[in-house]
């Protein structure tokens, strides 16, 4: 399973579930297969991913996990 994370500096990351414990601060969202594929093409650090994804995901809450149909 992969997650999409935004840290406190609005930097965006693709995080594997096994490494979630290393991402201690910021907002974390689960990636759908389509979103993960796009993110992997763009690289692990997405400078503008917040703007790309903010319209397609539900309202974020700091530190929360939301299910968007991600596949590990």
mmCIF file of the N, C-alpha and C atoms, coordinates in Angstrom:
data_MODEL
# 
_entry.id   MODEL 
# 
loop_
_atom_site.group_PDB 
_atom_site.id 
_atom_site.type_symbol 
_atom_site.label_atom_id 
_atom_site.label_alt_id 
_atom_site.label_comp_id 
_atom_site.label_asym_id 
_atom_site.label_entity_id 
_atom_site.label_seq_id 
_atom_site.pdbx_PDB_ins_code 
_atom_site.Cartn_x 
_atom_site.Cartn_y 
_atom_site.Cartn_z 
_atom_site.occupancy 
_atom_site.B_iso_or_equiv 
_atom_site.pdbx_formal_charge 
_atom_site.auth_seq_id 
_atom_site.auth_comp_id 
_atom_site.auth_asym_id 
_atom_site.auth_atom_id 
_atom_site.pdbx_PDB_model_num 
ATOM 1   N N  . UNK A 1 1  ? 0.843   -1.184 0.000   1.00 0.00 ? 1  UNK A N  1 
ATOM 2   C CA . UNK A 1 1  ? 0.000   0.000  0.000   1.00 0.00 ? 1  UNK A CA 1 
ATOM 3   C C  . UNK A 1 1  ? 0.887   1.246  0.000   1.00 0.00 ? 1  UNK A C  1 
ATOM 4   N N  . UNK A 1 2  ? 0.475   2.230  -0.755  1.00 0.00 ? 2  UNK A N  1 
ATOM 5   C CA . UNK A 1 2  ? 1.228   3.474  -0.806  1.00 0.00 ? 2  UNK A CA 1 
ATOM 6   C C  . UNK A 1 2  ? 0.359   4.623  -0.321  1.00 0.00 ? 2  UNK A C  1 
ATOM 7   N N  . UNK A 1 3  ? 1.013   5.609  0.268   1.00 0.00 ? 3  UNK A N  1 
ATOM 8   C CA . UNK A 1 3  ? 0.326   6.795  0.748   1.00 0.00 ? 3  UNK A CA 1 
ATOM 9   C C  . UNK A 1 3  ? 0.998   8.041  0.195   1.00 0.00 ? 3  UNK A C  1 
ATOM 10  N N  . UNK A 1 4  ? 0.207   9.083  0.125   1.00 0.00 ? 4  UNK A N  1 
ATOM 11  C CA . UNK A 1 4  ? 0.656   10.380 -0.354  1.00 0.00 ? 4  UNK A CA 1 
ATOM 12  C C  . UNK A 1 4  ? 0.756   11.281 0.872   1.00 0.00 ? 4  UNK A C  1 
ATOM 13  N N  . UNK A 1 5  ? 1.935   11.867 1.098   1.00 0.00 ? 5  UNK A N  1 
ATOM 14  C CA . UNK A 1 5  ? 2.126   12.673 2.293   1.00 0.00 ? 5  UNK A CA 1 
ATOM 15  C C  . UNK A 1 5  ? 2.507   14.095 1.975   1.00 0.00 ? 5  UNK A C  1 
ATOM 16  N N  . UNK A 1 6  ? 1.989   15.018 2.782   1.00 0.00 ? 6  UNK A N  1 
ATOM 17  C CA . UNK A 1 6  ? 2.386   16.414 2.692   1.00 0.00 ? 6  UNK A CA 1 
ATOM 18  C C  . UNK A 1 6  ? 2.992   16.784 4.036   1.00 0.00 ? 6  UNK A C  1 
ATOM 19  N N  . UNK A 1 7  ? 4.259   17.209 4.027   1.00 0.00 ? 7  UNK A N  1 
ATOM 20  C CA . UNK A 1 7  ? 4.875   17.551 5.300   1.00 0.00 ? 7  UNK A CA 1 
ATOM 21  C C  . UNK A 1 7  ? 4.534   18.985 5.687   1.00 0.00 ? 7  UNK A C  1 
ATOM 22  N N  . UNK A 1 8  ? 5.115   19.439 6.777   1.00 0.00 ? 8  UNK A N  1 
ATOM 23  C CA . UNK A 1 8  ? 4.762   20.757 7.304   1.00 0.00 ? 8  UNK A CA 1 
ATOM 24  C C  . UNK A 1 8  ? 5.251   21.900 6.423   1.00 0.00 ? 8  UNK A C  1 
ATOM 25  N N  . UNK A 1 9  ? 6.070   21.583 5.437   1.00 0.00 ? 9  UNK A N  1 
ATOM 26  C CA . UNK A 1 9  ? 6.558   22.599 4.505   1.00 0.00 ? 9  UNK A CA 1 
ATOM 27  C C  . UNK A 1 9  ? 5.893   22.462 3.142   1.00 0.00 ? 9  UNK A C  1 
ATOM 28  N N  . UNK A 1 10 ? 4.765   21.731 3.093   1.00 0.00 ? 10 UNK A N  1 
ATOM 29  C CA . UNK A 1 10 ? 4.022   21.492 1.855   1.00 0.00 ? 10 UNK A CA 1 
ATOM 30  C C  . UNK A 1 10 ? 4.846   20.760 0.808   1.00 0.00 ? 10 UNK A C  1 
ATOM 31  N N  . UNK A 1 11 ? 5.829   19.984 1.247   1.00 0.00 ? 11 UNK A N  1 
ATOM 32  C CA . UNK A 1 11 ? 6.535   19.094 0.341   1.00 0.00 ? 11 UNK A CA 1 
ATOM 33  C C  . UNK A 1 11 ? 5.780   17.777 0.298   1.00 0.00 ? 11 UNK A C  1 
ATOM 34  N N  . UNK A 1 12 ? 5.721   17.159 -0.879  1.00 0.00 ? 12 UNK A N  1 
ATOM 35  C CA . UNK A 1 12 ? 4.877   15.981 -1.065  1.00 0.00 ? 12 UNK A CA 1 
ATOM 36  C C  . UNK A 1 12 ? 5.735   14.742 -1.309  1.00 0.00 ? 12 UNK A C  1 
ATOM 37  N N  . UNK A 1 13 ? 5.293   13.642 -0.740  1.00 0.00 ? 13 UNK A N  1 
ATOM 38  C CA . UNK A 1 13 ? 6.042   12.404 -0.842  1.00 0.00 ? 13 UNK A CA 1 
ATOM 39  C C  . UNK A 1 13 ? 5.118   11.232 -1.147  1.00 0.00 ? 13 UNK A C  1 
ATOM 40  N N  . UNK A 1 14 ? 5.687   10.223 -1.790  1.00 0.00 ? 14 UNK A N  1 
ATOM 41  C CA . UNK A 1 14 ? 5.030   8.929  -1.928  1.00 0.00 ? 14 UNK A CA 1 
ATOM 42  C C  . UNK A 1 14 ? 5.666   8.018  -0.889  1.00 0.00 ? 14 UNK A C  1 
ATOM 43  N N  . UNK A 1 15 ? 4.845   7.451  -0.011  1.00 0.00 ? 15 UNK A N  1 
ATOM 44  C CA . UNK A 1 15 ? 5.347   6.703  1.128   1.00 0.00 ? 15 UNK A CA 1 
ATOM 45  C C  . UNK A 1 15 ? 4.774   5.293  1.103   1.00 0.00 ? 15 UNK A C  1 
ATOM 46  N N  . UNK A 1 16 ? 5.637   4.295  1.219   1.00 0.00 ? 16 UNK A N  1 
ATOM 47  C CA . UNK A 1 16 ? 5.145   2.929  1.341   1.00 0.00 ? 16 UNK A CA 1 
ATOM 48  C C  . UNK A 1 16 ? 4.630   2.718  2.754   1.00 0.00 ? 16 UNK A C  1 
ATOM 49  N N  . UNK A 1 17 ? 3.598   1.879  2.896   1.00 0.00 ? 17 UNK A N  1 
ATOM 50  C CA . UNK A 1 17 ? 2.972   1.673  4.199   1.00 0.00 ? 17 UNK A CA 1 
ATOM 51  C C  . UNK A 1 17 ? 3.987   1.227  5.247   1.00 0.00 ? 17 UNK A C  1 
ATOM 52  N N  . UNK A 1 18 ? 4.996   0.463  4.840   1.00 0.00 ? 18 UNK A N  1 
ATOM 53  C CA . UNK A 1 18 ? 5.998   -0.016 5.787   1.00 0.00 ? 18 UNK A CA 1 
ATOM 54  C C  . UNK A 1 18 ? 6.834   1.122  6.370   1.00 0.00 ? 18 UNK A C  1 
ATOM 55  N N  . UNK A 1 19 ? 6.809   2.265  5.698   1.00 0.00 ? 19 UNK A N  1 
ATOM 56  C CA . UNK A 1 19 ? 7.626   3.385  6.160   1.00 0.00 ? 19 UNK A CA 1 
ATOM 57  C C  . UNK A 1 19 ? 6.795   4.528  6.737   1.00 0.00 ? 19 UNK A C  1 
ATOM 58  N N  . UNK A 1 20 ? 5.521   4.289  6.976   1.00 0.00 ? 20 UNK A N  1 
ATOM 59  C CA . UNK A 1 20 ? 4.668   5.352  7.499   1.00 0.00 ? 20 UNK A CA 1 
ATOM 60  C C  . UNK A 1 20 ? 5.162   5.869  8.846   1.00 0.00 ? 20 UNK A C  1 
ATOM 61  N N  . UNK A 1 21 ? 5.781   4.972  9.637   1.00 0.00 ? 21 UNK A N  1 
ATOM 62  C CA . UNK A 1 21 ? 6.231   5.410  10.957  1.00 0.00 ? 21 UNK A CA 1 
ATOM 63  C C  . UNK A 1 21 ? 7.360   6.427  10.869  1.00 0.00 ? 21 UNK A C  1 
ATOM 64  N N  . UNK A 1 22 ? 8.027   6.517  9.717   1.00 0.00 ? 22 UNK A N  1 
ATOM 65  C CA . UNK A 1 22 ? 9.095   7.498  9.569   1.00 0.00 ? 22 UNK A CA 1 
ATOM 66  C C  . UNK A 1 22 ? 8.557   8.856  9.133   1.00 0.00 ? 22 UNK A C  1 
ATOM 67  N N  . UNK A 1 23 ? 7.282   8.897  8.741   1.00 0.00 ? 23 UNK A N  1 
ATOM 68  C CA . UNK A 1 23 ? 6.649   10.146 8.342   1.00 0.00 ? 23 UNK A CA 1 
ATOM 69  C C  . UNK A 1 23 ? 5.761   10.588 9.492   1.00 0.00 ? 23 UNK A C  1 
ATOM 70  N N  . UNK A 1 24 ? 6.344   11.318 10.431  1.00 0.00 ? 24 UNK A N  1 
ATOM 71  C CA . UNK A 1 24 ? 5.663   11.558 11.697  1.00 0.00 ? 24 UNK A CA 1 
ATOM 72  C C  . UNK A 1 24 ? 4.805   12.802 11.706  1.00 0.00 ? 24 UNK A C  1 
ATOM 73  N N  . UNK A 1 25 ? 5.099   13.756 10.833  1.00 0.00 ? 25 UNK A N  1 
ATOM 74  C CA . UNK A 1 25 ? 4.346   15.003 10.839  1.00 0.00 ? 25 UNK A CA 1 
ATOM 75  C C  . UNK A 1 25 ? 3.756   15.265 9.466   1.00 0.00 ? 25 UNK A C  1 
ATOM 76  N N  . UNK A 1 26 ? 2.681   16.011 9.440   1.00 0.00 ? 26 UNK A N  1 
ATOM 77  C CA . UNK A 1 26 ? 2.062   16.366 8.173   1.00 0.00 ? 26 UNK A CA 1 
ATOM 78  C C  . UNK A 1 26 ? 0.816   15.552 7.891   1.00 0.00 ? 26 UNK A C  1 
ATOM 79  N N  . UNK A 1 27 ? 0.297   15.699 6.692   1.00 0.00 ? 27 UNK A N  1 
ATOM 80  C CA . UNK A 1 27 ? -0.939  15.039 6.284   1.00 0.00 ? 27 UNK A CA 1 
ATOM 81  C C  . UNK A 1 27 ? -0.601  13.869 5.368   1.00 0.00 ? 27 UNK A C  1 
ATOM 82  N N  . UNK A 1 28 ? -1.291  12.770 5.562   1.00 0.00 ? 28 UNK A N  1 
ATOM 83  C CA . UNK A 1 28 ? -1.030  11.556 4.787   1.00 0.00 ? 28 UNK A CA 1 
ATOM 84  C C  . UNK A 1 28 ? -2.325  11.085 4.144   1.00 0.00 ? 28 UNK A C  1 
ATOM 85  N N  . UNK A 1 29 ? -2.268  10.799 2.864   1.00 0.00 ? 29 UNK A N  1 
ATOM 86  C CA . UNK A 1 29 ? -3.439  10.305 2.139   1.00 0.00 ? 29 UNK A CA 1 
ATOM 87  C C  . UNK A 1 29 ? -3.073  9.026  1.391   1.00 0.00 ? 29 UNK A C  1 
ATOM 88  N N  . UNK A 1 30 ? -4.028  8.137  1.293   1.00 0.00 ? 30 UNK A N  1 
ATOM 89  C CA . UNK A 1 30 ? -3.801  6.901  0.544   1.00 0.00 ? 30 UNK A CA 1 
ATOM 90  C C  . UNK A 1 30 ? -3.962  7.166  -0.944  1.00 0.00 ? 30 UNK A C  1 
ATOM 91  N N  . UNK A 1 31 ? -3.081  6.583  -1.743  1.00 0.00 ? 31 UNK A N  1 
ATOM 92  C CA . UNK A 1 31 ? -3.121  6.782  -3.188  1.00 0.00 ? 31 UNK A CA 1 
ATOM 93  C C  . UNK A 1 31 ? -3.943  5.698  -3.869  1.00 0.00 ? 31 UNK A C  1 
ATOM 94  N N  . UNK A 1 32 ? -4.746  6.110  -4.819  1.00 0.00 ? 32 UNK A N  1 
ATOM 95  C CA . UNK A 1 32 ? -5.379  5.127  -5.686  1.00 0.00 ? 32 UNK A CA 1 
ATOM 96  C C  . UNK A 1 32 ? -4.342  4.629  -6.693  1.00 0.00 ? 32 UNK A C  1 
ATOM 97  N N  . UNK A 1 33 ? -4.652  3.560  -7.395  1.00 0.00 ? 33 UNK A N  1 
ATOM 98  C CA . UNK A 1 33 ? -3.707  3.016  -8.366  1.00 0.00 ? 33 UNK A CA 1 
ATOM 99  C C  . UNK A 1 33 ? -3.368  4.043  -9.440  1.00 0.00 ? 33 UNK A C  1 
ATOM 100 N N  . UNK A 1 34 ? -4.380  4.734  -9.948  1.00 0.00 ? 34 UNK A N  1 
ATOM 101 C CA . UNK A 1 34 ? -4.136  5.741  -10.986 1.00 0.00 ? 34 UNK A CA 1 
ATOM 102 C C  . UNK A 1 34 ? -3.261  6.881  -10.459 1.00 0.00 ? 34 UNK A C  1 
ATOM 103 N N  . UNK A 1 35 ? -3.570  7.338  -9.260  1.00 0.00 ? 35 UNK A N  1 
ATOM 104 C CA . UNK A 1 35 ? -2.807  8.434  -8.677  1.00 0.00 ? 35 UNK A CA 1 
ATOM 105 C C  . UNK A 1 35 ? -1.375  8.025  -8.381  1.00 0.00 ? 35 UNK A C  1 
ATOM 106 N N  . UNK A 1 36 ? -1.203  6.772  -7.920  1.00 0.00 ? 36 UNK A N  1 
ATOM 107 C CA . UNK A 1 36 ? 0.145   6.305  -7.624  1.00 0.00 ? 36 UNK A CA 1 
ATOM 108 C C  . UNK A 1 36 ? 0.979   6.197  -8.893  1.00 0.00 ? 36 UNK A C  1 
ATOM 109 N N  . UNK A 1 37 ? 0.351   5.706  -9.962  1.00 0.00 ? 37 UNK A N  1 
ATOM 110 C CA . UNK A 1 37 ? 1.086   5.576  -11.223 1.00 0.00 ? 37 UNK A CA 1 
ATOM 111 C C  . UNK A 1 37 ? 1.550   6.950  -11.713 1.00 0.00 ? 37 UNK A C  1 
ATOM 112 N N  . UNK A 1 38 ? 0.682   7.933  -11.640 1.00 0.00 ? 38 UNK A N  1 
ATOM 113 C CA . UNK A 1 38 ? 1.054   9.291  -12.031 1.00 0.00 ? 38 UNK A CA 1 
ATOM 114 C C  . UNK A 1 38 ? 2.179   9.805  -11.146 1.00 0.00 ? 38 UNK A C  1 
ATOM 115 N N  . UNK A 1 39 ? 2.049   9.567  -9.838  1.00 0.00 ? 39 UNK A N  1 
ATOM 116 C CA . UNK A 1 39 ? 3.036   10.072 -8.897  1.00 0.00 ? 39 UNK A CA 1 
ATOM 117 C C  . UNK A 1 39 ? 4.397   9.425  -9.125  1.00 0.00 ? 39 UNK A C  1 
ATOM 118 N N  . UNK A 1 40 ? 4.412   8.131  -9.414  1.00 0.00 ? 40 UNK A N  1 
ATOM 119 C CA . UNK A 1 40 ? 5.680   7.456  -9.651  1.00 0.00 ? 40 UNK A CA 1 
ATOM 120 C C  . UNK A 1 40 ? 6.361   8.004  -10.904 1.00 0.00 ? 40 UNK A C  1 
ATOM 121 N N  . UNK A 1 41 ? 5.578   8.344  -11.907 1.00 0.00 ? 41 UNK A N  1 
ATOM 122 C CA . UNK A 1 41 ? 6.148   8.934  -13.116 1.00 0.00 ? 41 UNK A CA 1 
ATOM 123 C C  . UNK A 1 41 ? 6.787   10.288 -12.806 1.00 0.00 ? 41 UNK A C  1 
ATOM 124 N N  . UNK A 1 42 ? 6.170   11.019 -11.886 1.00 0.00 ? 42 UNK A N  1 
ATOM 125 C CA . UNK A 1 42 ? 6.681   12.343 -11.532 1.00 0.00 ? 42 UNK A CA 1 
ATOM 126 C C  . UNK A 1 42 ? 7.847   12.273 -10.558 1.00 0.00 ? 42 UNK A C  1 
ATOM 127 N N  . UNK A 1 43 ? 8.040   11.143 -9.902  1.00 0.00 ? 43 UNK A N  1 
ATOM 128 C CA . UNK A 1 43 ? 9.110   11.010 -8.927  1.00 0.00 ? 43 UNK A CA 1 
ATOM 129 C C  . UNK A 1 43 ? 8.584   11.026 -7.500  1.00 0.00 ? 43 UNK A C  1 
ATOM 130 N N  . UNK A 1 44 ? 9.450   10.691 -6.563  1.00 0.00 ? 44 UNK A N  1 
ATOM 131 C CA . UNK A 1 44 ? 9.014   10.547 -5.175  1.00 0.00 ? 44 UNK A CA 1 
ATOM 132 C C  . UNK A 1 44 ? 8.770   11.885 -4.494  1.00 0.00 ? 44 UNK A C  1 
ATOM 133 N N  . UNK A 1 45 ? 9.396   12.943 -4.971  1.00 0.00 ? 45 UNK A N  1 
ATOM 134 C CA . UNK A 1 45 ? 9.154   14.262 -4.393  1.00 0.00 ? 45 UNK A CA 1 
ATOM 135 C C  . UNK A 1 45 ? 8.418   15.104 -5.425  1.00 0.00 ? 45 UNK A C  1 
ATOM 136 N N  . UNK A 1 46 ? 7.136   15.401 -5.148  1.00 0.00 ? 46 UNK A N  1 
ATOM 137 C CA . UNK A 1 46 ? 6.304   16.126 -6.105  1.00 0.00 ? 46 UNK A CA 1 
ATOM 138 C C  . UNK A 1 46 ? 6.151   17.558 -5.634  1.00 0.00 ? 46 UNK A C  1 
ATOM 139 N N  . UNK A 1 47 ? 6.771   18.476 -6.352  1.00 0.00 ? 47 UNK A N  1 
ATOM 140 C CA . UNK A 1 47 ? 6.803   19.852 -5.868  1.00 0.00 ? 47 UNK A CA 1 
ATOM 141 C C  . UNK A 1 47 ? 5.439   20.529 -5.927  1.00 0.00 ? 47 UNK A C  1 
ATOM 142 N N  . UNK A 1 48 ? 4.604   20.128 -6.887  1.00 0.00 ? 48 UNK A N  1 
ATOM 143 C CA . UNK A 1 48 ? 3.317   20.798 -7.018  1.00 0.00 ? 48 UNK A CA 1 
ATOM 144 C C  . UNK A 1 48 ? 2.148   19.848 -6.870  1.00 0.00 ? 48 UNK A C  1 
ATOM 145 N N  . UNK A 1 49 ? 2.388   18.712 -6.192  1.00 0.00 ? 49 UNK A N  1 
ATOM 146 C CA . UNK A 1 49 ? 1.335   17.694 -6.147  1.00 0.00 ? 49 UNK A CA 1 
ATOM 147 C C  . UNK A 1 49 ? 0.141   18.143 -5.312  1.00 0.00 ? 49 UNK A C  1 
ATOM 148 N N  . UNK A 1 50 ? 0.344   19.021 -4.333  1.00 0.00 ? 50 UNK A N  1 
ATOM 149 C CA . UNK A 1 50 ? -0.799  19.458 -3.537  1.00 0.00 ? 50 UNK A CA 1 
ATOM 150 C C  . UNK A 1 50 ? -1.835  20.137 -4.426  1.00 0.00 ? 50 UNK A C  1 
ATOM 151 N N  . UNK A 1 51 ? -1.365  20.989 -5.334  1.00 0.00 ? 51 UNK A N  1 
ATOM 152 C CA . UNK A 1 51 ? -2.279  21.656 -6.260  1.00 0.00 ? 51 UNK A CA 1 
ATOM 153 C C  . UNK A 1 51 ? -2.915  20.657 -7.222  1.00 0.00 ? 51 UNK A C  1 
ATOM 154 N N  . UNK A 1 52 ? -2.149  19.635 -7.616  1.00 0.00 ? 52 UNK A N  1 
ATOM 155 C CA . UNK A 1 52 ? -2.658  18.641 -8.557  1.00 0.00 ? 52 UNK A CA 1 
ATOM 156 C C  . UNK A 1 52 ? -3.784  17.825 -7.932  1.00 0.00 ? 52 UNK A C  1 
ATOM 157 N N  . UNK A 1 53 ? -3.620  17.452 -6.665  1.00 0.00 ? 53 UNK A N  1 
ATOM 158 C CA . UNK A 1 53 ? -4.535  16.493 -6.059  1.00 0.00 ? 53 UNK A CA 1 
ATOM 159 C C  . UNK A 1 53 ? -5.614  17.112 -5.175  1.00 0.00 ? 53 UNK A C  1 
ATOM 160 N N  . UNK A 1 54 ? -5.491  18.374 -4.821  1.00 0.00 ? 54 UNK A N  1 
ATOM 161 C CA . UNK A 1 54 ? -6.384  18.907 -3.799  1.00 0.00 ? 54 UNK A CA 1 
ATOM 162 C C  . UNK A 1 54 ? -7.848  18.895 -4.230  1.00 0.00 ? 54 UNK A C  1 
ATOM 163 N N  . UNK A 1 55 ? -8.115  18.919 -5.522  1.00 0.00 ? 55 UNK A N  1 
ATOM 164 C CA . UNK A 1 55 ? -9.504  18.936 -5.973  1.00 0.00 ? 55 UNK A CA 1 
ATOM 165 C C  . UNK A 1 55 ? -10.099 17.533 -6.064  1.00 0.00 ? 55 UNK A C  1 
ATOM 166 N N  . UNK A 1 56 ? -9.247  16.494 -6.045  1.00 0.00 ? 56 UNK A N  1 
ATOM 167 C CA . UNK A 1 56 ? -9.762  15.137 -6.251  1.00 0.00 ? 56 UNK A CA 1 
ATOM 168 C C  . UNK A 1 56 ? -9.889  14.359 -4.947  1.00 0.00 ? 56 UNK A C  1 
ATOM 169 N N  . UNK A 1 57 ? -9.403  14.901 -3.843  1.00 0.00 ? 57 UNK A N  1 
ATOM 170 C CA . UNK A 1 57 ? -9.467  14.174 -2.580  1.00 0.00 ? 57 UNK A CA 1 
ATOM 171 C C  . UNK A 1 57 ? -10.382 14.868 -1.586  1.00 0.00 ? 57 UNK A C  1 
ATOM 172 N N  . UNK A 1 58 ? -10.932 14.118 -0.648  1.00 0.00 ? 58 UNK A N  1 
ATOM 173 C CA . UNK A 1 58 ? -11.787 14.727 0.370   1.00 0.00 ? 58 UNK A CA 1 
ATOM 174 C C  . UNK A 1 58 ? -10.992 15.678 1.254   1.00 0.00 ? 58 UNK A C  1 
ATOM 175 N N  . UNK A 1 59 ? -11.702 16.446 2.027   1.00 0.00 ? 59 UNK A N  1 
ATOM 176 C CA . UNK A 1 59 ? -11.051 17.409 2.922   1.00 0.00 ? 59 UNK A CA 1 
ATOM 177 C C  . UNK A 1 59 ? -10.044 16.697 3.825   1.00 0.00 ? 59 UNK A C  1 
ATOM 178 N N  . UNK A 1 60 ? -8.855  17.253 3.906   1.00 0.00 ? 60 UNK A N  1 
ATOM 179 C CA . UNK A 1 60 ? -7.797  16.621 4.677   1.00 0.00 ? 60 UNK A CA 1 
ATOM 180 C C  . UNK A 1 60 ? -7.843  17.087 6.127   1.00 0.00 ? 60 UNK A C  1 
ATOM 181 N N  . UNK A 1 61 ? -7.478  16.154 7.007   1.00 0.00 ? 61 UNK A N  1 
ATOM 182 C CA . UNK A 1 61 ? -7.269  16.509 8.405   1.00 0.00 ? 61 UNK A CA 1 
ATOM 183 C C  . UNK A 1 61 ? -5.862  16.078 8.769   1.00 0.00 ? 61 UNK A C  1 
ATOM 184 N N  . UNK A 1 62 ? -5.157  16.912 9.480   1.00 0.00 ? 62 UNK A N  1 
ATOM 185 C CA . UNK A 1 62 ? -3.766  16.636 9.810   1.00 0.00 ? 62 UNK A CA 1 
ATOM 186 C C  . UNK A 1 62 ? -3.631  15.296 10.528  1.00 0.00 ? 62 UNK A C  1 
ATOM 187 N N  . UNK A 1 63 ? -2.770  14.445 10.005  1.00 0.00 ? 63 UNK A N  1 
ATOM 188 C CA . UNK A 1 63 ? -2.503  13.173 10.641  1.00 0.00 ? 63 UNK A CA 1 
ATOM 189 C C  . UNK A 1 63 ? -3.528  12.095 10.379  1.00 0.00 ? 63 UNK A C  1 
ATOM 190 N N  . UNK A 1 64 ? -4.512  12.360 9.539   1.00 0.00 ? 64 UNK A N  1 
ATOM 191 C CA . UNK A 1 64 ? -5.560  11.370 9.311   1.00 0.00 ? 64 UNK A CA 1 
ATOM 192 C C  . UNK A 1 64 ? -5.265  10.537 8.068   1.00 0.00 ? 64 UNK A C  1 
ATOM 193 N N  . UNK A 1 65 ? -5.839  9.371  8.011   1.00 0.00 ? 65 UNK A N  1 
ATOM 194 C CA . UNK A 1 65 ? -5.732  8.510  6.839   1.00 0.00 ? 65 UNK A CA 1 
ATOM 195 C C  . UNK A 1 65 ? -7.118  8.362  6.230   1.00 0.00 ? 65 UNK A C  1 
ATOM 196 N N  . UNK A 1 66 ? -7.225  8.570  4.922   1.00 0.00 ? 66 UNK A N  1 
ATOM 197 C CA . UNK A 1 66 ? -8.511  8.380  4.268   1.00 0.00 ? 66 UNK A CA 1 
ATOM 198 C C  . UNK A 1 66 ? -8.355  7.362  3.157   1.00 0.00 ? 66 UNK A C  1 
ATOM 199 N N  . UNK A 1 67 ? -9.329  6.519  2.996   1.00 0.00 ? 67 UNK A N  1 
ATOM 200 C CA . UNK A 1 67 ? -9.269  5.466  1.987   1.00 0.00 ? 67 UNK A CA 1 
ATOM 201 C C  . UNK A 1 67 ? -9.740  5.996  0.644   1.00 0.00 ? 67 UNK A C  1 
ATOM 202 N N  . UNK A 1 68 ? -8.903  5.831  -0.374  1.00 0.00 ? 68 UNK A N  1 
ATOM 203 C CA . UNK A 1 68 ? -9.285  6.244  -1.723  1.00 0.00 ? 68 UNK A CA 1 
ATOM 204 C C  . UNK A 1 68 ? -9.104  5.093  -2.703  1.00 0.00 ? 68 UNK A C  1 
ATOM 205 N N  . UNK A 1 69 ? -9.135  3.882  -2.183  1.00 0.00 ? 69 UNK A N  1 
ATOM 206 C CA . UNK A 1 69 ? -9.045  2.727  -3.070  1.00 0.00 ? 69 UNK A CA 1 
ATOM 207 C C  . UNK A 1 69 ? -7.632  2.379  -3.485  1.00 0.00 ? 69 UNK A C  1 
ATOM 208 N N  . UNK A 1 70 ? -6.647  2.704  -2.661  1.00 0.00 ? 70 UNK A N  1 
ATOM 209 C CA . UNK A 1 70 ? -5.265  2.392  -2.998  1.00 0.00 ? 70 UNK A CA 1 
ATOM 210 C C  . UNK A 1 70 ? -5.032  0.895  -3.040  1.00 0.00 ? 70 UNK A C  1 
ATOM 211 N N  . UNK A 1 71 ? -4.076  0.487  -3.860  1.00 0.00 ? 71 UNK A N  1 
ATOM 212 C CA . UNK A 1 71 ? -3.736  -0.924 -3.994  1.00 0.00 ? 71 UNK A CA 1 
ATOM 213 C C  . UNK A 1 71 ? -2.253  -1.083 -3.737  1.00 0.00 ? 71 UNK A C  1 
ATOM 214 N N  . UNK A 1 72 ? -1.890  -2.048 -2.891  1.00 0.00 ? 72 UNK A N  1 
ATOM 215 C CA . UNK A 1 72 ? -0.484  -2.228 -2.551  1.00 0.00 ? 72 UNK A CA 1 
ATOM 216 C C  . UNK A 1 72 ? 0.248   -2.953 -3.677  1.00 0.00 ? 72 UNK A C  1 
# 
